[in-house]
Amino acid sequence: MSVVEPQATRTPGAARTAQAFEDWMRAELQVVEARLEAWVPAETPAGLGEAMRYGVLDGGKRLRPLLVLAASEATHGVREAALRAAVSVELIHAYSLIHDDMPCMDNDVLRRGKPTVHVRYGQAQAMLAGDAMQALAFEVLTPQAGEGAVEPALQARLCGLLARSAGHAGMAGGQAIDLASIGKPLDERALRDMHRRKTGALLQASVLMGAACGNCDARAWAALADFGGALGLAFQVVDDILDVTQESHTLGKTAGKDLNDNKPTYVSVLGLEAARRQAADLRDKAQEALRASGLAGTATLAQLADMVVERES
C-alpha cells in the first residue's frame, strides 16, 4: 500500500499513459546515468574517483534529474543545457548524502542498500569525495569550448540557482537547523522551514533549472516555483512516513533512525494520519500550481508529483 492513495483525477494536459511514463523515465535515466558515468572520473589521485563513483553511480531514484528534464521539456528547453543541469543537481544531492551520513552528522551506515561511503572508504576520503563532487557539479554546468554548447548567460543562471539552493539559505542551512534541533520540540511552522531548506530547496531548484533552459515567462516561472516548493515538502513528509512504516531493506537506508535519534519529523509533530493528509494536500497544491502555469506540457511533472507521494520507498 502506498503512503497516500492515488489520485482519482489527474492534472490537465496530455499525460503519458502509465507505460509511456515508465518508458520516458527509463530512457531519461539511461541518458543521465551515461553522462554521470562519463563525467565522474575514475582515474584520480589516491583513489578519490573510486569513492566519488561509489557515492553517485548505480543507485538512487534520480528524481532531481527527472524534474530538470521534465521542466525543460515543458518549456521547450535546450537539451544539452538541461542534461548538464540534471547531472549537476544529482552530483550536489549525492555529495550531500555522503556528508550527511558521516558520524559528525547523521552517522548512518546504510545508503541505497549498501554501506555508506565513509564506511567503505573512511571518513577523510568520504569528505573529500563529497567536496570533489560539489566542485564537479559546477564544472559540468560550465563546459569549455568544444565540450557542449551552453550560452554563458544560461551557465551563470544555472550556477546561481544551484548554488543558492545548496548553500546557507537552502540545503546546508536546513541541515544546520536539523542538527541543532535534535531532542528539541519544533512546531509545524519551524519544521516546515527546516525541510523547505534541507530537502525542498534542491528539489525546487531542479524544476527551475529545467525551466531556465527553456522559454518561461514570469507567470509560468512563479507557478513552477510554487510547484517545486510544494513537491519538495511533500517529498520530505513522505520520507518521514516511510521512516516509520517501512523496513530498512525496502528503503535502502536505516529505517526508524529519525525516531531513534530523537529528531523532529512530520510524523512526530503531526501524527501518522495527519502526515498522510499533509502529503496529499501538498500534492494537490503542486498540481494546482501546474494548472496555474499556463504551460501546455506539464503532465509529466504532474506524474512525477504523483510518483513522489505514492512511492513506497
C-alpha positions as CSV (number, residue, x, y, z in Angstrom):
1,M,0.0,0.0,0.0
2,S,1.4,3.4,-0.9
3,V,1.8,6.2,1.6
4,V,-1.0,8.2,0.0
5,E,-3.8,6.7,-2.1
6,P,-3.5,7.5,-5.9
7,Q,-5.4,10.5,-7.2
8,A,-8.6,9.7,-9.0
9,T,-8.3,12.8,-11.2
10,R,-5.0,13.8,-12.9
11,T,-4.0,17.3,-13.8
12,P,-4.9,18.7,-17.2
13,G,-2.7,18.1,-20.2
14,A,-1.7,15.3,-22.5
15,A,-0.5,12.9,-19.8
16,R,1.5,9.9,-20.9
17,T,0.0,6.6,-20.2
18,A,1.5,4.7,-17.2
19,Q,3.6,2.6,-19.6
20,A,4.7,5.6,-21.7
21,F,5.6,7.4,-18.5
22,E,7.7,4.4,-17.3
23,D,9.3,4.3,-20.8
24,W,10.1,8.0,-20.6
25,M,11.7,7.7,-17.2
26,R,13.7,4.6,-18.2
27,A,15.1,6.4,-21.3
28,E,15.9,9.6,-19.5
29,L,17.6,7.7,-16.6
30,Q,19.8,5.8,-19.0
31,V,20.9,9.1,-20.5
32,V,21.6,10.6,-17.1
33,E,23.4,7.5,-15.9
34,A,25.6,7.6,-19.1
35,R,26.5,11.2,-18.5
36,L,27.4,10.5,-14.9
37,E,29.5,7.5,-15.9
38,A,31.3,9.7,-18.4
39,W,31.8,12.8,-16.2
40,V,32.6,11.4,-12.8
41,P,36.3,10.5,-13.1
42,A,37.6,7.0,-12.5
43,E,41.3,8.0,-12.6
44,T,42.2,10.4,-9.9
45,P,44.9,10.8,-7.2
46,A,44.8,8.3,-4.4
47,G,41.6,6.6,-5.4
48,L,39.3,9.6,-4.9
49,G,37.4,8.9,-8.1
50,E,36.6,5.4,-7.0
51,A,34.9,6.9,-3.8
52,M,33.1,9.5,-5.9
53,R,31.7,6.9,-8.3
54,Y,30.7,4.6,-5.5
55,G,28.7,7.5,-4.0
56,V,26.8,8.5,-7.1
57,L,26.6,5.8,-9.7
58,D,24.1,2.9,-10.0
59,G,21.7,3.9,-7.3
60,G,19.0,6.3,-6.2
61,K,15.7,7.4,-7.7
62,R,17.3,10.3,-9.8
63,L,14.2,12.3,-9.0
64,R,16.0,15.6,-9.3
65,P,17.4,15.0,-12.8
66,L,14.0,13.8,-13.9
67,L,12.4,17.0,-12.6
68,V,15.0,19.0,-14.5
69,L,14.3,17.2,-17.7
70,A,10.5,17.3,-17.4
71,A,10.6,21.0,-16.7
72,S,12.9,21.6,-19.6
73,E,10.5,19.5,-21.8
74,A,7.5,21.6,-20.6
75,T,9.3,24.8,-21.6
76,H,10.9,23.5,-24.8
77,G,14.4,23.8,-23.3
78,V,17.9,23.4,-24.7
79,R,18.6,19.7,-24.4
80,E,22.4,19.9,-23.7
81,A,21.9,22.6,-21.0
82,A,19.1,20.5,-19.4
83,L,21.3,17.4,-19.3
84,R,24.1,19.2,-17.7
85,A,21.7,20.7,-15.2
86,A,20.3,17.3,-14.5
87,V,23.7,15.8,-13.8
88,S,24.9,18.7,-11.7
89,V,21.9,18.6,-9.4
90,E,22.4,14.9,-8.9
91,L,26.0,15.5,-8.0
92,I,25.1,18.0,-5.4
93,H,22.4,15.7,-4.0
94,A,24.9,12.8,-3.9
95,Y,27.6,14.9,-2.2
96,S,25.1,16.0,0.4
97,L,24.2,12.4,1.2
98,I,27.8,11.4,1.6
99,H,28.4,14.2,4.1
100,D,25.0,13.7,5.9
101,D,25.8,10.0,6.5
102,M,29.1,10.7,8.3
103,P,29.5,10.3,12.0
104,C,29.6,14.0,12.6
105,M,26.2,14.4,11.0
106,D,23.6,11.6,10.9
107,N,26.1,8.8,11.5
108,D,24.4,6.3,9.1
109,V,25.9,3.1,7.8
110,L,23.5,2.2,5.0
111,R,22.6,4.2,1.9
112,R,20.9,2.9,-1.3
113,G,21.1,-0.6,0.0
114,K,24.9,-0.7,0.5
115,P,27.4,0.6,3.1
116,T,27.8,4.4,3.1
117,V,30.8,6.0,1.6
118,H,32.6,6.7,4.9
119,V,32.1,3.0,6.0
120,R,33.5,1.8,2.7
121,Y,36.4,4.3,2.2
122,G,36.9,6.0,5.5
123,Q,35.8,9.4,6.8
124,A,38.6,11.5,5.2
125,Q,38.1,10.0,1.8
126,A,34.3,10.4,2.1
127,M,34.7,14.1,3.0
128,L,37.0,14.7,0.0
129,A,34.7,12.7,-2.3
130,G,31.8,15.0,-1.4
131,D,33.9,18.1,-1.8
132,A,35.1,17.0,-5.2
133,M,31.5,16.2,-6.3
134,Q,30.3,19.6,-5.3
135,A,33.0,21.2,-7.4
136,L,32.3,18.9,-10.3
137,A,28.7,19.9,-10.3
138,F,29.7,23.5,-11.3
139,E,32.3,22.2,-13.7
140,V,29.6,20.3,-15.5
141,L,27.5,23.5,-15.8
142,T,30.3,25.5,-17.3
143,P,31.7,23.5,-20.3
144,Q,34.8,24.6,-22.0
145,A,34.8,25.2,-25.8
146,G,34.0,22.0,-27.7
147,E,32.5,20.2,-24.7
148,G,28.9,21.1,-25.4
149,A,27.4,24.5,-26.2
150,V,25.6,26.3,-23.3
151,E,25.2,30.0,-23.6
152,P,27.3,31.9,-21.0
153,A,24.3,33.7,-19.6
154,L,22.5,30.4,-19.1
155,Q,25.5,28.9,-17.5
156,A,25.6,31.8,-14.9
157,R,21.8,31.5,-14.3
158,L,22.0,27.7,-13.7
159,C,25.0,28.1,-11.4
160,G,23.2,30.7,-9.4
161,L,20.1,28.6,-8.9
162,L,22.1,25.6,-7.9
163,A,24.4,27.5,-5.5
164,R,21.6,29.3,-3.7
165,S,19.7,26.0,-3.2
166,A,22.7,24.2,-1.8
167,G,24.1,26.9,0.4
168,H,23.3,28.6,3.7
169,A,19.8,29.6,2.6
170,G,19.0,26.2,1.3
171,M,20.3,22.7,1.9
172,A,23.3,23.4,4.1
173,G,21.2,25.8,6.3
174,G,18.5,23.3,6.6
175,Q,21.0,20.6,7.7
176,A,22.4,23.0,10.3
177,I,18.8,23.5,11.7
178,D,18.3,19.8,11.7
179,L,21.4,19.1,13.8
180,A,20.6,21.9,16.2
181,S,17.0,20.6,16.7
182,I,17.9,17.1,17.9
183,G,15.9,16.4,21.1
184,K,14.1,19.8,20.9
185,P,10.4,20.3,20.2
186,L,9.6,22.0,16.9
187,D,6.2,23.2,15.9
188,E,4.9,22.6,12.4
189,R,6.0,26.0,11.1
190,A,9.6,25.6,12.2
191,L,9.6,22.0,10.9
192,R,8.3,23.2,7.5
193,D,11.0,25.9,7.4
194,M,13.8,23.4,8.1
195,H,12.7,21.0,5.4
196,R,11.9,23.7,2.9
197,R,15.6,24.4,3.1
198,K,17.1,21.0,3.7
199,T,15.2,19.0,1.2
200,G,12.8,21.3,-0.6
201,A,15.3,23.9,-1.9
202,L,17.2,21.5,-4.2
203,L,14.0,19.9,-5.5
204,Q,12.6,23.3,-6.3
205,A,15.9,24.3,-7.9
206,S,15.7,21.2,-10.1
207,V,12.4,22.3,-11.5
208,L,13.6,25.9,-12.0
209,M,16.9,24.9,-13.6
210,G,14.9,22.9,-16.1
211,A,12.6,25.8,-16.8
212,A,15.6,28.2,-17.1
213,C,16.8,26.0,-20.0
214,G,13.6,26.8,-21.9
215,N,11.1,29.6,-22.6
216,C,9.4,30.6,-19.4
217,D,7.5,33.8,-18.7
218,A,7.1,35.3,-15.2
219,R,3.7,33.7,-14.7
220,A,5.0,30.2,-15.5
221,W,8.2,30.7,-13.5
222,A,6.3,31.7,-10.4
223,A,3.9,28.7,-10.8
224,L,6.8,26.3,-11.3
225,A,8.5,27.7,-8.2
226,D,5.3,27.0,-6.3
227,F,5.1,23.5,-7.7
228,G,8.7,22.8,-6.8
229,G,8.2,24.2,-3.3
230,A,5.1,22.1,-2.6
231,L,6.7,19.0,-4.1
232,G,9.8,19.4,-2.0
233,L,7.8,19.5,1.2
234,A,5.7,16.6,0.1
235,F,8.8,14.5,-0.6
236,Q,10.0,15.1,3.0
237,V,6.6,14.3,4.5
238,V,6.5,11.0,2.7
239,D,10.1,10.3,3.7
240,D,9.1,10.8,7.4
241,I,6.1,8.5,6.9
242,L,8.2,5.8,5.3
243,D,10.8,6.0,8.0
244,V,8.2,4.6,10.5
245,T,6.2,2.4,8.2
246,Q,8.8,0.5,6.1
247,E,11.8,-1.8,6.7
248,S,15.4,-1.0,6.0
249,H,15.7,-3.5,3.2
250,T,12.8,-1.7,1.4
251,L,14.1,1.8,2.0
252,G,17.8,1.0,1.3
253,K,18.7,3.0,4.4
254,T,18.2,2.6,8.1
255,A,14.5,2.7,9.0
256,G,13.4,4.3,12.2
257,K,16.6,6.3,12.6
258,D,15.0,9.7,13.0
259,L,12.8,8.4,15.8
260,N,15.8,6.7,17.5
261,D,17.9,9.8,17.2
262,N,15.0,11.9,18.7
263,K,14.7,14.1,15.6
264,P,11.6,16.1,14.9
265,T,9.6,14.8,11.9
266,Y,6.2,15.3,10.4
267,V,5.1,12.1,12.0
268,S,6.3,13.1,15.4
269,V,4.8,16.6,15.2
270,L,1.5,15.8,13.4
271,G,0.9,12.1,13.8
272,L,0.9,9.5,11.1
273,E,-2.6,10.0,9.7
274,A,-2.2,13.8,9.7
275,A,1.1,13.5,8.0
276,R,-0.5,11.4,5.2
277,R,-3.2,14.1,4.8
278,Q,-0.4,16.7,4.6
279,A,1.3,14.8,1.8
280,A,-1.9,14.6,-0.2
281,D,-2.6,18.3,0.4
282,L,0.9,19.3,-0.8
283,R,0.4,17.2,-3.9
284,D,-2.9,19.0,-4.6
285,K,-1.1,22.3,-4.2
286,A,1.7,21.2,-6.6
287,Q,-0.9,20.1,-9.2
288,E,-2.8,23.4,-8.8
289,A,0.4,25.3,-9.4
290,L,0.9,23.4,-12.7
291,R,-2.6,24.3,-13.8
292,A,-1.8,28.0,-13.0
293,S,1.4,28.0,-15.0
294,G,-0.3,28.4,-18.4
295,L,2.1,25.8,-19.8
296,A,0.7,23.0,-22.0
297,G,3.3,20.4,-21.4
298,T,3.3,19.9,-17.6
299,A,1.7,16.5,-17.5
300,T,5.0,14.7,-16.9
301,L,5.7,17.0,-14.0
302,A,2.3,16.1,-12.6
303,Q,3.0,12.4,-13.0
304,L,6.3,12.8,-11.1
305,A,4.5,14.5,-8.3
306,D,2.1,11.6,-8.1
307,M,5.1,9.2,-8.0
308,V,6.7,11.1,-5.2
309,V,3.6,11.0,-3.0
310,E,2.6,7.4,-3.8
311,R,6.0,5.8,-3.6
312,E,6.7,3.0,-1.1
313,S,10.5,3.5,-0.7
